[in-house]
Amino acid sequence: MWVFTKHGFFSAVCAKQGSGKHSDPIDPDRIMIRARVRPHLEALKRRFPDLLGLCDIQEFAGTDYAFRIFVDKAAWSQVLSGLAEETDYDNFKSEVARHQGYAGATYERLLHKVWEVMYRLQT
């Protein structure tokens, strides 16, 4: 699942069992939260310190998502619920600009491109 939030962009999938090799089966009770940039995961950890604070951000150079944390699915469900509860704005891209400021300018600019691409489904 892709999750775009005011804290950042994340891809969440089931983690692999064992060493995490492609040939290993998935672990349906464990989630790998991936990000393209470390500050997005750092922001998510700051927002949910009780659920994610002890998760180490692991770097996987040369992969499509270079930064990852691993959590129990139950914790991820609580994070998603918390993200839904904190929604208090009527324009997502504007909220990202307000929340992240200059540091999030690239993320906000790319959100406009995502919006444009996905708008094509409607037209």
Biopython code that builds the backbone (N, CA, C, O; Angstrom):
import numpy as np
from Bio.PDB.StructureBuilder import StructureBuilder

atoms = [
    (1, "MET", "N", (0.845, -1.165, 0.000)),
    (1, "MET", "CA", (0.000, 0.000, 0.000)),
    (1, "MET", "C", (0.891, 1.229, 0.000)),
    (1, "MET", "O", (1.922, 1.252, 0.673)),
    (2, "TRP", "N", (0.510, 2.224, -0.732)),
    (2, "TRP", "CA", (1.183, 3.516, -0.698)),
    (2, "TRP", "C", (0.395, 4.427, 0.221)),
    (2, "TRP", "O", (-0.835, 4.462, 0.176)),
    (3, "VAL", "N", (1.103, 5.153, 1.042)),
    (3, "VAL", "CA", (0.457, 6.084, 1.962)),
    (3, "VAL", "C", (1.166, 7.430, 1.843)),
    (3, "VAL", "O", (2.349, 7.553, 2.159)),
    (4, "PHE", "N", (0.434, 8.419, 1.388)),
    (4, "PHE", "CA", (0.942, 9.783, 1.310)),
    (4, "PHE", "C", (0.381, 10.537, 2.504)),
    (4, "PHE", "O", (-0.836, 10.621, 2.669)),
    (5, "THR", "N", (1.251, 11.083, 3.332)),
    (5, "THR", "CA", (0.821, 11.804, 4.525)),
    (5, "THR", "C", (1.547, 13.132, 4.592)),
    (5, "THR", "O", (2.470, 13.387, 3.818)),
    (6, "LYS", "N", (1.128, 13.975, 5.518)),
    (6, "LYS", "CA", (1.843, 15.239, 5.695)),
    (6, "LYS", "C", (3.244, 15.004, 6.269)),
    (6, "LYS", "O", (4.088, 15.899, 6.232)),
    (7, "HIS", "N", (3.486, 13.818, 6.793)),
    (7, "HIS", "CA", (4.797, 13.463, 7.336)),
    (7, "HIS", "C", (5.727, 12.911, 6.270)),
    (7, "HIS", "O", (6.948, 12.977, 6.414)),
    (8, "GLY", "N", (5.155, 12.362, 5.193)),
    (8, "GLY", "CA", (5.964, 11.799, 4.129)),
    (8, "GLY", "C", (5.230, 10.729, 3.345)),
    (8, "GLY", "O", (4.048, 10.464, 3.564)),
    (9, "PHE", "N", (5.959, 10.129, 2.432)),
    (9, "PHE", "CA", (5.439, 9.080, 1.549)),
    (9, "PHE", "C", (6.016, 7.735, 1.976)),
    (9, "PHE", "O", (7.218, 7.599, 2.204)),
    (10, "PHE", "N", (5.124, 6.737, 2.080)),
    (10, "PHE", "CA", (5.524, 5.422, 2.552)),
    (10, "PHE", "C", (4.918, 4.327, 1.683)),
    (10, "PHE", "O", (3.825, 4.473, 1.136)),
    (11, "SER", "N", (5.645, 3.248, 1.573)),
    (11, "SER", "CA", (5.138, 2.025, 0.962)),
    (11, "SER", "C", (5.162, 0.974, 2.058)),
    (11, "SER", "O", (6.209, 0.714, 2.651)),
    (12, "ALA", "N", (4.024, 0.375, 2.325)),
    (12, "ALA", "CA", (3.927, -0.632, 3.389)),
    (12, "ALA", "C", (3.529, -1.966, 2.775)),
    (12, "ALA", "O", (2.527, -2.070, 2.067)),
    (13, "VAL", "N", (4.328, -2.974, 3.060)),
    (13, "VAL", "CA", (4.089, -4.334, 2.559)),
    (13, "VAL", "C", (4.412, -5.330, 3.669)),
    (13, "VAL", "O", (5.075, -4.986, 4.648)),
    (14, "CYS", "N", (3.942, -6.554, 3.512)),
    (14, "CYS", "CA", (4.335, -7.586, 4.463)),
    (14, "CYS", "C", (5.833, -7.825, 4.347)),
    (14, "CYS", "O", (6.389, -7.877, 3.250)),
    (15, "ALA", "N", (6.465, -7.969, 5.490)),
    (15, "ALA", "CA", (7.896, -8.284, 5.515)),
    (15, "ALA", "C", (8.082, -9.765, 5.202)),
    (15, "ALA", "O", (7.156, -10.567, 5.324)),
    (16, "LYS", "N", (9.263, -10.095, 4.810)),
    (16, "LYS", "CA", (9.604, -11.498, 4.567)),
    (16, "LYS", "C", (10.007, -12.163, 5.882)),
    (16, "LYS", "O", (10.492, -11.502, 6.801)),
    (17, "GLN", "N", (9.804, -13.448, 5.958)),
    (17, "GLN", "CA", (10.266, -14.230, 7.107)),
    (17, "GLN", "C", (11.772, -14.432, 6.999)),
    (17, "GLN", "O", (12.372, -14.173, 5.956)),
    (18, "GLY", "N", (12.355, -14.884, 8.058)),
    (18, "GLY", "CA", (13.774, -15.231, 8.050)),
    (18, "GLY", "C", (14.655, -14.044, 7.759)),
    (18, "GLY", "O", (14.499, -12.984, 8.364)),
    (19, "SER", "N", (15.584, -14.215, 6.834)),
    (19, "SER", "CA", (16.558, -13.173, 6.520)),
    (19, "SER", "C", (16.002, -12.118, 5.581)),
    (19, "SER", "O", (16.667, -11.116, 5.317)),
    (20, "GLY", "N", (14.793, -12.326, 5.071)),
    (20, "GLY", "CA", (14.161, -11.343, 4.202)),
    (20, "GLY", "C", (14.512, -11.472, 2.737)),
    (20, "GLY", "O", (14.250, -10.554, 1.959)),
    (21, "LYS", "N", (15.097, -12.586, 2.342)),
    (21, "LYS", "CA", (15.431, -12.805, 0.939)),
    (21, "LYS", "C", (14.152, -12.908, 0.116)),
    (21, "LYS", "O", (13.089, -13.243, 0.638)),
    (22, "HIS", "N", (14.269, -12.616, -1.176)),
    (22, "HIS", "CA", (13.104, -12.680, -2.063)),
    (22, "HIS", "C", (12.458, -14.061, -2.064)),
    (22, "HIS", "O", (11.248, -14.176, -2.264)),
    (23, "SER", "N", (13.234, -15.091, -1.848)),
    (23, "SER", "CA", (12.688, -16.448, -1.873)),
    (23, "SER", "C", (11.991, -16.833, -0.564)),
    (23, "SER", "O", (11.275, -17.833, -0.517)),
    (24, "ASP", "N", (12.196, -16.048, 0.494)),
    (24, "ASP", "CA", (11.550, -16.347, 1.777)),
    (24, "ASP", "C", (10.062, -16.024, 1.709)),
    (24, "ASP", "O", (9.675, -15.084, 1.015)),
    (25, "PRO", "N", (9.221, -16.775, 2.408)),
    (25, "PRO", "CA", (7.787, -16.466, 2.428)),
    (25, "PRO", "C", (7.523, -15.186, 3.222)),
    (25, "PRO", "O", (8.333, -14.754, 4.041)),
    (26, "ILE", "N", (6.371, -14.608, 2.949)),
    (26, "ILE", "CA", (6.011, -13.388, 3.679)),
    (26, "ILE", "C", (5.573, -13.729, 5.101)),
    (26, "ILE", "O", (5.133, -14.840, 5.396)),
    (27, "ASP", "N", (5.709, -12.737, 5.960)),
    (27, "ASP", "CA", (5.221, -12.840, 7.333)),
    (27, "ASP", "C", (3.976, -11.957, 7.412)),
    (27, "ASP", "O", (4.104, -10.734, 7.477)),
    (28, "PRO", "N", (2.773, -12.542, 7.411)),
    (28, "PRO", "CA", (1.548, -11.741, 7.360)),
    (28, "PRO", "C", (1.305, -10.901, 8.612)),
    (28, "PRO", "O", (0.396, -10.071, 8.627)),
    (29, "ASP", "N", (2.103, -11.102, 9.659)),
    (29, "ASP", "CA", (1.918, -10.348, 10.900)),
    (29, "ASP", "C", (2.955, -9.242, 11.084)),
    (29, "ASP", "O", (2.962, -8.564, 12.112)),
    (30, "ARG", "N", (3.825, -9.057, 10.102)),
    (30, "ARG", "CA", (4.902, -8.079, 10.216)),
    (30, "ARG", "C", (4.923, -7.199, 8.969)),
    (30, "ARG", "O", (4.846, -7.701, 7.848)),
    (31, "ILE", "N", (5.027, -5.902, 9.165)),
    (31, "ILE", "CA", (4.990, -4.937, 8.078)),
    (31, "ILE", "C", (6.350, -4.280, 7.917)),
    (31, "ILE", "O", (7.011, -3.938, 8.897)),
    (32, "MET", "N", (6.755, -4.110, 6.674)),
    (32, "MET", "CA", (7.937, -3.338, 6.336)),
    (32, "MET", "C", (7.441, -2.001, 5.784)),
    (32, "MET", "O", (6.792, -1.946, 4.740)),
    (33, "ILE", "N", (7.759, -0.933, 6.503)),
    (33, "ILE", "CA", (7.390, 0.413, 6.065)),
    (33, "ILE", "C", (8.620, 1.000, 5.386)),
    (33, "ILE", "O", (9.674, 1.152, 6.003)),
    (34, "ARG", "N", (8.468, 1.326, 4.108)),
    (34, "ARG", "CA", (9.595, 1.790, 3.320)),
    (34, "ARG", "C", (9.412, 3.252, 2.933)),
    (34, "ARG", "O", (8.291, 3.736, 2.771)),
    (35, "ALA", "N", (10.535, 3.941, 2.791)),
    (35, "ALA", "CA", (10.518, 5.333, 2.360)),
    (35, "ALA", "C", (11.686, 5.575, 1.422)),
    (35, "ALA", "O", (12.703, 4.885, 1.485)),
    (36, "ARG", "N", (11.532, 6.539, 0.574)),
    (36, "ARG", "CA", (12.605, 6.897, -0.355)),
    (36, "ARG", "C", (13.648, 7.791, 0.308)),
    (36, "ARG", "O", (14.811, 7.806, -0.095)),
    (37, "VAL", "N", (13.219, 8.536, 1.330)),
    (37, "VAL", "CA", (14.142, 9.430, 2.035)),
    (37, "VAL", "C", (14.013, 9.212, 3.541)),
    (37, "VAL", "O", (12.910, 9.018, 4.051)),
    (38, "ARG", "N", (15.123, 9.243, 4.240)),
    (38, "ARG", "CA", (15.160, 9.001, 5.682)),
    (38, "ARG", "C", (14.273, 9.974, 6.484)),
    (38, "ARG", "O", (13.594, 9.543, 7.415)),
    (39, "PRO", "N", (14.266, 11.281, 6.142)),
    (39, "PRO", "CA", (13.453, 12.193, 6.958)),
    (39, "PRO", "C", (11.970, 11.829, 7.034)),
    (39, "PRO", "O", (11.312, 12.163, 8.020)),
    (40, "HIS", "N", (11.438, 11.162, 6.034)),
    (40, "HIS", "CA", (10.032, 10.762, 6.097)),
    (40, "HIS", "C", (9.811, 9.729, 7.200)),
    (40, "HIS", "O", (8.853, 9.838, 7.966)),
    (41, "LEU", "N", (10.681, 8.738, 7.287)),
    (41, "LEU", "CA", (10.552, 7.740, 8.362)),
    (41, "LEU", "C", (10.852, 8.366, 9.720)),
    (41, "LEU", "O", (10.210, 8.024, 10.713)),
    (42, "GLU", "N", (11.812, 9.270, 9.772)),
    (42, "GLU", "CA", (12.119, 9.949, 11.035)),
    (42, "GLU", "C", (10.907, 10.728, 11.527)),
    (42, "GLU", "O", (10.606, 10.726, 12.721)),
    (43, "ALA", "N", (10.212, 11.393, 10.612)),
    (43, "ALA", "CA", (9.015, 12.158, 10.986)),
    (43, "ALA", "C", (7.904, 11.236, 11.478)),
    (43, "ALA", "O", (7.215, 11.555, 12.447)),
    (44, "LEU", "N", (7.727, 10.099, 10.820)),
    (44, "LEU", "CA", (6.699, 9.149, 11.246)),
    (44, "LEU", "C", (7.020, 8.600, 12.633)),
    (44, "LEU", "O", (6.125, 8.443, 13.464)),
    (45, "LYS", "N", (8.284, 8.313, 12.879)),
    (45, "LYS", "CA", (8.698, 7.824, 14.198)),
    (45, "LYS", "C", (8.460, 8.883, 15.276)),
    (45, "LYS", "O", (8.033, 8.559, 16.384)),
    (46, "ARG", "N", (8.736, 10.148, 14.952)),
    (46, "ARG", "CA", (8.492, 11.235, 15.924)),
    (46, "ARG", "C", (7.005, 11.385, 16.210)),
    (46, "ARG", "O", (6.613, 11.653, 17.346)),
    (47, "ARG", "N", (6.185, 11.216, 15.195)),
    (47, "ARG", "CA", (4.738, 11.366, 15.368)),
    (47, "ARG", "C", (4.150, 10.230, 16.202)),
    (47, "ARG", "O", (3.197, 10.442, 16.952)),
    (48, "PHE", "N", (4.713, 9.021, 16.076)),
    (48, "PHE", "CA", (4.202, 7.855, 16.792)),
    (48, "PHE", "C", (5.320, 7.197, 17.603)),
    (48, "PHE", "O", (5.684, 6.051, 17.337)),
    (49, "PRO", "N", (5.864, 7.911, 18.586)),
    (49, "PRO", "CA", (7.003, 7.371, 19.332)),
    (49, "PRO", "C", (6.652, 6.113, 20.130)),
    (49, "PRO", "O", (7.500, 5.240, 20.318)),
    (50, "ASP", "N", (5.413, 6.019, 20.595)),
    (50, "ASP", "CA", (5.023, 4.843, 21.376)),
    (50, "ASP", "C", (4.914, 3.588, 20.509)),
    (50, "ASP", "O", (5.070, 2.479, 21.019)),
    (51, "LEU", "N", (4.652, 3.738, 19.222)),
    (51, "LEU", "CA", (4.492, 2.604, 18.319)),
    (51, "LEU", "C", (5.737, 2.331, 17.473)),
    (51, "LEU", "O", (6.029, 1.182, 17.140)),
    (52, "LEU", "N", (6.467, 3.392, 17.128)),
    (52, "LEU", "CA", (7.581, 3.252, 16.184)),
    (52, "LEU", "C", (8.922, 3.711, 16.740)),
    (52, "LEU", "O", (9.961, 3.522, 16.108)),
    (53, "GLY", "N", (8.897, 4.311, 17.917)),
    (53, "GLY", "CA", (10.107, 4.925, 18.458)),
    (53, "GLY", "C", (11.291, 3.999, 18.604)),
    (53, "GLY", "O", (12.431, 4.438, 18.458)),
    (54, "LEU", "N", (11.059, 2.743, 18.885)),
    (54, "LEU", "CA", (12.160, 1.796, 19.072)),
    (54, "LEU", "C", (12.583, 1.100, 17.777)),
    (54, "LEU", "O", (13.523, 0.305, 17.779)),
    (55, "CYS", "N", (11.905, 1.391, 16.692)),
    (55, "CYS", "CA", (12.242, 0.778, 15.409)),
    (55, "CYS", "C", (13.463, 1.472, 14.814)),
    (55, "CYS", "O", (13.490, 2.694, 14.668)),
    (56, "ASP", "N", (14.461, 0.681, 14.478)),
    (56, "ASP", "CA", (15.642, 1.222, 13.823)),
    (56, "ASP", "C", (15.357, 1.428, 12.346)),
    (56, "ASP", "O", (14.767, 0.569, 11.691)),
    (57, "ILE", "N", (15.780, 2.568, 11.830)),
    (57, "ILE", "CA", (15.695, 2.793, 10.388)),
    (57, "ILE", "C", (16.881, 2.080, 9.759)),
    (57, "ILE", "O", (18.038, 2.357, 10.076)),
    (58, "GLN", "N", (16.565, 1.165, 8.869)),
    (58, "GLN", "CA", (17.608, 0.405, 8.185)),
    (58, "GLN", "C", (17.764, 0.952, 6.770)),
    (58, "GLN", "O", (16.783, 1.298, 6.110)),
    (59, "GLU", "N", (19.007, 1.023, 6.319)),
    (59, "GLU", "CA", (19.284, 1.524, 4.980)),
    (59, "GLU", "C", (19.631, 0.363, 4.060)),
    (59, "GLU", "O", (20.442, -0.500, 4.396)),
    (60, "PHE", "N", (19.001, 0.363, 2.898)),
    (60, "PHE", "CA", (19.213, -0.659, 1.887)),
    (60, "PHE", "C", (19.623, 0.045, 0.592)),
    (60, "PHE", "O", (18.798, 0.262, -0.295)),
    (61, "ALA", "N", (20.900, 0.395, 0.495)),
    (61, "ALA", "CA", (21.408, 1.110, -0.671)),
    (61, "ALA", "C", (21.170, 0.295, -1.934)),
    (61, "ALA", "O", (21.282, -0.931, -1.933)),
    (62, "GLY", "N", (20.841, 0.998, -3.005)),
    (62, "GLY", "CA", (20.640, 0.335, -4.288)),
    (62, "GLY", "C", (19.271, -0.278, -4.487)),
    (62, "GLY", "O", (19.036, -0.946, -5.493)),
    (63, "THR", "N", (18.355, -0.063, -3.540)),
    (63, "THR", "CA", (16.992, -0.577, -3.678)),
    (63, "THR", "C", (16.052, 0.567, -4.034)),
    (63, "THR", "O", (16.427, 1.735, -3.943)),
    (64, "ASP", "N", (14.838, 0.233, -4.438)),
    (64, "ASP", "CA", (13.901, 1.288, -4.824)),
    (64, "ASP", "C", (13.406, 2.098, -3.625)),
    (64, "ASP", "O", (13.031, 3.259, -3.788)),
    (65, "TYR", "N", (13.395, 1.522, -2.447)),
    (65, "TYR", "CA", (13.084, 2.245, -1.207)),
    (65, "TYR", "C", (14.276, 2.038, -0.282)),
    (65, "TYR", "O", (14.432, 0.967, 0.305)),
    (66, "ALA", "N", (15.102, 3.045, -0.154)),
    (66, "ALA", "CA", (16.387, 2.892, 0.536)),
    (66, "ALA", "C", (16.258, 2.797, 2.057)),
    (66, "ALA", "O", (17.180, 2.318, 2.718)),
    (67, "PHE", "N", (15.144, 3.240, 2.622)),
    (67, "PHE", "CA", (15.019, 3.307, 4.083)),
    (67, "PHE", "C", (13.790, 2.533, 4.527)),
    (67, "PHE", "O", (12.717, 2.649, 3.936)),
    (68, "ARG", "N", (13.968, 1.730, 5.595)),
    (68, "ARG", "CA", (12.897, 0.822, 6.019)),
    (68, "ARG", "C", (12.881, 0.650, 7.528)),
    (68, "ARG", "O", (13.915, 0.695, 8.195)),
    (69, "ILE", "N", (11.677, 0.452, 8.045)),
    (69, "ILE", "CA", (11.507, 0.003, 9.420)),
    (69, "ILE", "C", (10.550, -1.182, 9.391)),
    (69, "ILE", "O", (9.762, -1.343, 8.458)),
    (70, "PHE", "N", (10.634, -2.001, 10.422)),
    (70, "PHE", "CA", (9.810, -3.203, 10.508)),
    (70, "PHE", "C", (8.979, -3.142, 11.784)),
    (70, "PHE", "O", (9.505, -2.864, 12.862)),
    (71, "VAL", "N", (7.673, -3.403, 11.657)),
    (71, "VAL", "CA", (6.763, -3.336, 12.805)),
    (71, "VAL", "C", (5.745, -4.461, 12.730)),
    (71, "VAL", "O", (5.518, -5.036, 11.665)),
    (72, "ASP", "N", (5.138, -4.770, 13.860)),
    (72, "ASP", "CA", (4.017, -5.695, 13.871)),
    (72, "ASP", "C", (2.839, -5.063, 13.140)),
    (72, "ASP", "O", (2.650, -3.847, 13.177)),
    (73, "LYS", "N", (2.060, -5.891, 12.485)),
    (73, "LYS", "CA", (0.903, -5.382, 11.748)),
    (73, "LYS", "C", (-0.058, -4.625, 12.672)),
    (73, "LYS", "O", (-0.664, -3.637, 12.257)),
    (74, "ALA", "N", (-0.199, -5.076, 13.899)),
    (74, "ALA", "CA", (-1.096, -4.388, 14.838)),
    (74, "ALA", "C", (-0.631, -2.954, 15.094)),
    (74, "ALA", "O", (-1.455, -2.043, 15.182)),
    (75, "ALA", "N", (0.671, -2.750, 15.212)),
    (75, "ALA", "CA", (1.199, -1.389, 15.416)),
    (75, "ALA", "C", (0.946, -0.543, 14.178)),
    (75, "ALA", "O", (0.555, 0.618, 14.298)),
    (76, "TRP", "N", (1.162, -1.099, 12.996)),
    (76, "TRP", "CA", (0.920, -0.362, 11.758)),
    (76, "TRP", "C", (-0.553, 0.032, 11.647)),
    (76, "TRP", "O", (-0.867, 1.137, 11.203)),
    (77, "SER", "N", (-1.447, -0.854, 12.043)),
    (77, "SER", "CA", (-2.879, -0.530, 12.031)),
    (77, "SER", "C", (-3.175, 0.664, 12.930)),
    (77, "SER", "O", (-3.991, 1.516, 12.580)),
    (78, "GLN", "N", (-2.522, 0.731, 14.076)),
    (78, "GLN", "CA", (-2.711, 1.864, 14.989)),
    (78, "GLN", "C", (-2.137, 3.151, 14.403)),
    (78, "GLN", "O", (-2.710, 4.225, 14.587)),
    (79, "VAL", "N", (-1.013, 3.050, 13.701)),
    (79, "VAL", "CA", (-0.445, 4.226, 13.034)),
    (79, "VAL", "C", (-1.423, 4.753, 11.989)),
    (79, "VAL", "O", (-1.690, 5.953, 11.932)),
    (80, "LEU", "N", (-1.955, 3.857, 11.167)),
    (80, "LEU", "CA", (-2.914, 4.284, 10.145)),
    (80, "LEU", "C", (-4.140, 4.931, 10.766)),
    (80, "LEU", "O", (-4.643, 5.932, 10.256)),
    (81, "SER", "N", (-4.620, 4.368, 11.858)),
    (81, "SER", "CA", (-5.760, 4.950, 12.549)),
    (81, "SER", "C", (-5.417, 6.348, 13.065)),
    (81, "SER", "O", (-6.218, 7.275, 12.940)),
    (82, "GLY", "N", (-4.233, 6.493, 13.642)),
    (82, "GLY", "CA", (-3.798, 7.794, 14.129)),
    (82, "GLY", "C", (-3.675, 8.815, 13.017)),
    (82, "GLY", "O", (-4.025, 9.981, 13.202)),
    (83, "LEU", "N", (-3.184, 8.392, 11.866)),
    (83, "LEU", "CA", (-3.077, 9.302, 10.721)),
    (83, "LEU", "C", (-4.456, 9.763, 10.272)),
    (83, "LEU", "O", (-4.648, 10.928, 9.925)),
    (84, "ALA", "N", (-5.408, 8.849, 10.278)),
    (84, "ALA", "CA", (-6.777, 9.222, 9.903)),
    (84, "ALA", "C", (-7.366, 10.200, 10.908)),
    (84, "ALA", "O", (-8.019, 11.170, 10.524)),
    (85, "GLU", "N", (-7.137, 9.950, 12.193)),
    (85, "GLU", "CA", (-7.683, 10.816, 13.241)),
    (85, "GLU", "C", (-7.111, 12.232, 13.202)),
    (85, "GLU", "O", (-7.797, 13.183, 13.576)),
    (86, "GLU", "N", (-5.871, 12.383, 12.758)),
    (86, "GLU", "CA", (-5.248, 13.715, 12.770)),
    (86, "GLU", "C", (-5.609, 14.558, 11.552)),
    (86, "GLU", "O", (-5.190, 15.711, 11.450)),
    (87, "THR", "N", (-6.380, 13.996, 10.631)),
    (87, "THR", "CA", (-6.760, 14.753, 9.443)),
    (87, "THR", "C", (-7.682, 15.907, 9.849)),
    (87, "THR", "O", (-8.806, 15.699, 10.307)),
    (88, "ASP", "N", (-7.171, 17.130, 9.666)),
    (88, "ASP", "CA", (-7.930, 18.324, 10.059)),
    (88, "ASP", "C", (-7.769, 19.443, 9.034)),
    (88, "ASP", "O", (-7.806, 20.622, 9.387)),
    (89, "TYR", "N", (-7.595, 19.082, 7.786)),
    (89, "TYR", "CA", (-7.352, 20.044, 6.711)),
    (89, "TYR", "C", (-8.251, 19.694, 5.539)),
    (89, "TYR", "O", (-8.765, 18.579, 5.448)),
    (90, "ASP", "N", (-8.438, 20.664, 4.636)),
    (90, "ASP", "CA", (-9.305, 20.410, 3.483)),
    (90, "ASP", "C", (-8.530, 20.352, 2.162)),
    (90, "ASP", "O", (-9.130, 20.160, 1.103)),
    (91, "ASN", "N", (-7.205, 20.516, 2.216)),
    (91, "ASN", "CA", (-6.382, 20.403, 1.022)),
    (91, "ASN", "C", (-5.063, 19.752, 1.423)),
    (91, "ASN", "O", (-4.263, 20.344, 2.147)),
    (92, "PHE", "N", (-4.848, 18.545, 0.951)),
    (92, "PHE", "CA", (-3.694, 17.767, 1.374)),
    (92, "PHE", "C", (-2.370, 18.407, 0.971)),
    (92, "PHE", "O", (-1.480, 18.561, 1.807)),
    (93, "LYS", "N", (-2.230, 18.778, -0.288)),
    (93, "LYS", "CA", (-0.957, 19.324, -0.749)),
    (93, "LYS", "C", (-0.618, 20.623, -0.016)),
    (93, "LYS", "O", (0.546, 20.870, 0.300)),
    (94, "SER", "N", (-1.603, 21.432, 0.250)),
    (94, "SER", "CA", (-1.368, 22.668, 1.015)),
    (94, "SER", "C", (-0.964, 22.365, 2.448)),
    (94, "SER", "O", (-0.141, 23.073, 3.029)),
    (95, "GLU", "N", (-1.538, 21.315, 3.017)),
    (95, "GLU", "CA", (-1.174, 20.916, 4.384)),
    (95, "GLU", "C", (0.268, 20.416, 4.438)),
    (95, "GLU", "O", (0.986, 20.691, 5.400)),
    (96, "VAL", "N", (0.690, 19.690, 3.421)),
    (96, "VAL", "CA", (2.086, 19.253, 3.369)),
    (96, "VAL", "C", (3.006, 20.468, 3.344)),
    (96, "VAL", "O", (4.006, 20.504, 4.060)),
    (97, "ALA", "N", (2.674, 21.461, 2.525)),
    (97, "ALA", "CA", (3.491, 22.676, 2.450)),
    (97, "ALA", "C", (3.532, 23.384, 3.795)),
    (97, "ALA", "O", (4.592, 23.842, 4.221)),
    (98, "ARG", "N", (2.392, 23.479, 4.465)),
    (98, "ARG", "CA", (2.339, 24.137, 5.762)),
    (98, "ARG", "C", (3.116, 23.344, 6.807)),
    (98, "ARG", "O", (3.887, 23.913, 7.580)),
    (99, "HIS", "N", (2.912, 22.040, 6.827)),
    (99, "HIS", "CA", (3.502, 21.188, 7.857)),
    (99, "HIS", "C", (5.012, 21.038, 7.682)),
    (99, "HIS", "O", (5.755, 21.102, 8.661)),
    (100, "GLN", "N", (5.467, 20.840, 6.456)),
    (100, "GLN", "CA", (6.882, 20.573, 6.230)),
    (100, "GLN", "C", (7.701, 21.815, 5.886)),
    (100, "GLN", "O", (8.922, 21.829, 6.039)),
    (101, "GLY", "N", (7.016, 22.850, 5.423)),
    (101, "GLY", "CA", (7.738, 24.075, 5.081)),
    (101, "GLY", "C", (8.746, 23.851, 3.962)),
    (101, "GLY", "O", (8.568, 22.988, 3.103)),
    (102, "TYR", "N", (9.799, 24.643, 3.993)),
    (102, "TYR", "CA", (10.816, 24.598, 2.948)),
    (102, "TYR", "C", (11.439, 23.212, 2.806)),
    (102, "TYR", "O", (11.744, 22.777, 1.695)),
    (103, "ALA", "N", (11.628, 22.524, 3.920)),
    (103, "ALA", "CA", (12.256, 21.197, 3.890)),
    (103, "ALA", "C", (11.442, 20.206, 3.068)),
    (103, "ALA", "O", (12.000, 19.251, 2.528)),
    (104, "GLY", "N", (10.141, 20.415, 2.964)),
    (104, "GLY", "CA", (9.286, 19.497, 2.223)),
    (104, "GLY", "C", (8.886, 19.988, 0.849)),
    (104, "GLY", "O", (7.955, 19.451, 0.248)),
    (105, "ALA", "N", (9.573, 21.004, 0.337)),
    (105, "ALA", "CA", (9.186, 21.602, -0.946)),
    (105, "ALA", "C", (9.231, 20.597, -2.092)),
    (105, "ALA", "O", (8.345, 20.592, -2.947)),
    (106, "THR", "N", (10.246, 19.754, -2.115)),
    (106, "THR", "CA", (10.342, 18.760, -3.187)),
    (106, "THR", "C", (9.202, 17.758, -3.098)),
    (106, "THR", "O", (8.591, 17.408, -4.107)),
    (107, "TYR", "N", (8.920, 17.300, -1.886)),
    (107, "TYR", "CA", (7.806, 16.359, -1.677)),
    (107, "TYR", "C", (6.496, 16.987, -2.147)),
    (107, "TYR", "O", (5.725, 16.347, -2.862)),
    (108, "GLU", "N", (6.243, 18.221, -1.754)),
    (108, "GLU", "CA", (5.003, 18.886, -2.162)),
    (108, "GLU", "C", (4.930, 19.020, -3.684)),
    (108, "GLU", "O", (3.882, 18.758, -4.275)),
    (109, "ARG", "N", (6.009, 19.416, -4.313)),
    (109, "ARG", "CA", (6.036, 19.581, -5.773)),
    (109, "ARG", "C", (5.733, 18.246, -6.452)),
    (109, "ARG", "O", (4.983, 18.201, -7.427)),
    (110, "LEU", "N", (6.307, 17.175, -5.947)),
    (110, "LEU", "CA", (6.057, 15.861, -6.549)),
    (110, "LEU", "C", (4.636, 15.369, -6.294)),
    (110, "LEU", "O", (4.089, 14.622, -7.105)),
    (111, "LEU", "N", (4.037, 15.774, -5.189)),
    (111, "LEU", "CA", (2.628, 15.421, -4.946)),
    (111, "LEU", "C", (1.730, 16.005, -6.029)),
    (111, "LEU", "O", (0.756, 15.373, -6.438)),
    (112, "HIS", "N", (2.052, 17.203, -6.492)),
    (112, "HIS", "CA", (1.272, 17.802, -7.589)),
    (112, "HIS", "C", (1.394, 16.951, -8.850)),
    (112, "HIS", "O", (0.421, 16.802, -9.589)),
    (113, "LYS", "N", (2.559, 16.400, -9.101)),
    (113, "LYS", "CA", (2.745, 15.536, -10.269)),
    (113, "LYS", "C", (1.962, 14.229, -10.105)),
    (113, "LYS", "O", (1.361, 13.741, -11.062)),
    (114, "VAL", "N", (1.970, 13.663, -8.894)),
    (114, "VAL", "CA", (1.185, 12.456, -8.633)),
    (114, "VAL", "C", (-0.291, 12.753, -8.857)),
    (114, "VAL", "O", (-0.997, 11.960, -9.481)),
    (115, "TRP", "N", (-0.761, 13.889, -8.352)),
    (115, "TRP", "CA", (-2.157, 14.285, -8.533)),
    (115, "TRP", "C", (-2.483, 14.338, -10.016)),
    (115, "TRP", "O", (-3.515, 13.827, -10.451)),
    (116, "GLU", "N", (-1.598, 14.960, -10.793)),
    (116, "GLU", "CA", (-1.824, 15.108, -12.234)),
    (116, "GLU", "C", (-1.905, 13.747, -12.937)),
    (116, "GLU", "O", (-2.789, 13.517, -13.762)),
    (117, "VAL", "N", (-0.989, 12.867, -12.605)),
    (117, "VAL", "CA", (-0.992, 11.530, -13.227)),
    (117, "VAL", "C", (-2.257, 10.779, -12.857)),
    (117, "VAL", "O", (-2.898, 10.193, -13.729)),
    (118, "MET", "N", (-2.631, 10.782, -11.588)),
    (118, "MET", "CA", (-3.800, 10.031, -11.143)),
    (118, "MET", "C", (-5.109, 10.654, -11.635)),
    (118, "MET", "O", (-6.119, 9.959, -11.747)),
    (119, "TYR", "N", (-5.099, 11.953, -11.929)),
    (119, "TYR", "CA", (-6.284, 12.606, -12.489)),
    (119, "TYR", "C", (-6.659, 11.983, -13.823)),
    (119, "TYR", "O", (-7.824, 12.014, -14.219)),
    (120, "ARG", "N", (-5.689, 11.422, -14.513)),
    (120, "ARG", "CA", (-5.935, 10.808, -15.811)),
    (120, "ARG", "C", (-6.895, 9.630, -15.712)),
    (120, "ARG", "O", (-7.548, 9.288, -16.697)),
    (121, "LEU", "N", (-6.993, 9.001, -14.539)),
    (121, "LEU", "CA", (-7.978, 7.935, -14.366)),
    (121, "LEU", "C", (-9.399, 8.455, -14.534)),
    (121, "LEU", "O", (-10.282, 7.737, -15.003)),
    (122, "GLN", "N", (-9.607, 9.681, -14.155)),
    (122, "GLN", "CA", (-10.939, 10.277, -14.150)),
    (122, "GLN", "C", (-11.330, 10.824, -15.514)),
    (122, "GLN", "O", (-12.516, 10.942, -15.825)),
    (123, "THR", "N", (-10.341, 11.154, -16.323)),
    (123, "THR", "CA", (-10.663, 11.820, -17.599)),
    (123, "THR", "C", (-10.595, 10.860, -18.767)),
    (123, "THR", "O", (-10.837, 11.256, -19.907)),
]
sb = StructureBuilder()
sb.init_structure("model")
sb.init_model(0)
sb.init_chain("A")
sb.init_seg("    ")
for serial, (resi, resn, name, xyz) in enumerate(atoms, 1):
    if name == "N":
        sb.init_residue(resn, " ", resi, " ")
    sb.init_atom(name, np.array(xyz, "f"), 0.0, 1.0, " ", f" {name:<3s}", serial, name[0])
structure = sb.get_structure()
